[in-house]
Amino acid sequence: MNKKLAAAVSGGAALALALTGCSDDSAKKTDDWAKQVCDDVQPQVKKIQEANASIDQASKEKNSSEEVKKTDAAAFQKISGAYNSLADAVDKAGPPPVDNGEKLHSDAVKELRGISKKYGELRTTVDGLNTKDQAKFAEGLQGVATKLDTLGKSGDKALSKLQSGDVGKAMANQKGCKRPGNTPSV
């Protein structure tokens, strides 16, 4: 059952990597904006990847329900915090200096905060799972996996728009927004 949870959580990692991007070069102001955001992105993506790895590891080991619950809850809290920090980074940078920059900015911040909140809700759900009854625990994990799958598929349109055009090109040139090696494309 926890394998489904691990598979569903990987969709969230793809969304975190949506802030990584394309190629090419852009105007100095856009590059400066991208650098400000990207300097804060990589540590948060790393936190999300570490949390996902802990869920995956817990699903592969023969851990007790209580250990799985504790691992998953801690991972969801870590992911929630990372998405909130990503929202802070984008918010702090302000609107990118491009056409429709205000909307791109507000949509991305709103989406990142929403994702953070949803991961926080998943943590609360996991905290409330009954580990004494294996059937109920498995059923609860199934519900969490379903929510994760939905979250992973949730609209990343604002982030896609943020990483498009000149802003996406500028972000792609920043060290903090480059995709780590061996990461599947988003």
N, C-alpha and C positions, 0 to 999 in steps of 0.2 A: 504494500500500500504506500509506504513512504517513497518508493521508487517513482510513483506517479507524481508525488509532491516534488521530488527532485527534478523530474522532467518539466513540470509546469513552472518551477522557479527559474529555469534557464531562460524562459521567455522574458522575464523581468531583466535579466542581464543584458539581453539584446536591446531592450529599451534604454538601459543605462548607456550603452555604447552608441546610442543614436546621436550623442553629442560629438562623436568622432566623424571625420568626414572625407571630403573629396580631394581636390588637389588644386594646383595653379597658384597665382598670386593676386593680391588685391590692393586697394588703396591703403595708405598708412593708417588712417583713422580706424578703418575696419580691422586691420591687422592688430592695432593696439587694443581694440575692444576684444578681439578674439583671444589675444594673449592673456588679458585680465581674466576672462572666463576659464580658459584652458588651464591656467596655472592651478586652479582649484578643482578641475575635473578629475584628473588622474587619481589622486588619493581616494576620492569617493568611489570611482569605478573599482579600484582595488578592494575597498571595503565590501562592495556589493559582490564581487567575485569571491572573496574570502567567505562571506556569509553563505553564498550559494554552494561553495565547496563543502562547508561544514554540514549543510543539509544533505548533500549528495553522499558524503562520507557516512553520516548517521544512517542513511538508507541502505548502505552496503554492509554495515556491521550488524551484528546481532545484539543491538542495544535493547534495553528494556523500554517499555512505553514511556516511562517517566523520563528516561535519558533522551529519547527522541523528542518528547514534548519540550524539554528544557533547551535542547539544541535548536529546534525549530523556532521557538519563541525568541531566543537570543538572536538568531539569524534575522528574523523578521524585524526586530527592533533595530539591528545594525543597518539593515537595508533601508528602513524608514528614515533613520537619521541621515544616511548617505544621500537619499533623494532630497531631503530637506536642505542639506548642505549644497547640493547641486542647484536647487532653487535659489538659495542665498547667493551663490556665485553669479548666477545669471542676473538676479535682481540688483546686486551690488554693481555690476558692470553697467547697468542701465540699458536703454534701448540701443541696439546696434545702429551705426550711422549709415543706414540704407533706407530706401523707400519702404514705407510700412514698418519701420523699425519698432515703433511704439507697440503695434499689435503683435508683432513677432515676440517681443519681449514679454508683454503681459500674458500672452497665450502660453509661452514656454514656462514661465514662473508658475502660473496657475496649474498647468498640467503636472509639473514636478511636485508641487505641494500636494496635489490630489493623489499622486502615486504614493508619496510619503504617508499620507493619511491612511490610504488603503492598506499599506503594509503594517501600519500601527494597529489597524483593526484586525488584521490577520493574526498579529501577535496576541491580541486580546482573545480572539477565538481559540487559538492554540492553548493559551493559559487556562481556558475554561474546559478543555477536553477532559473527559473522565478516563483516566489511565487504569482504573481498577477493572473495568469491563472491556476486554479486548475487542469485542464486536462494536461497542459504542465508540471506542477510540478509533478503530479502523474507519467507521462511518464518519466520524468527525474529521479525520485526515482526508477522506474522500471529498468532503465539503470544502476543506481548505484547498485541496488540489484543484477543484473546480473553480474556486474564486481566483486562484493563482493563474490558471489558464486564461480566464476572462481578463484578468489584469494584464497578463502578458500580451494579449491581443488588443488591449484597450487602445484607443486612438492616440498614436504618437504623432499625429498630424502637426501639432505646434512645433514639436522638436524637429520633425522632418523639414518643416518650413524654415525653422531657425538655421538649420544646417545646409540650406539650399542657397544658390546664387553666390554673391560676393562674400556673405558671412560664412557660408560653408567652406568656401575656398580658403578664406583667411584662417578658419579654425583648423582646417586640414594641415596647414603649414606650421601649426603650433605643436611643440613637443608634447604638452600635456593632453592634447586631443588626438594624438596619433594612436591608431589601434595597436595594441600590443601584438607581438608576433604570435602566430598560431591561433589567433582569434577568428572564428568563423565570421564571414561577412554578415552584416545586419540586413 
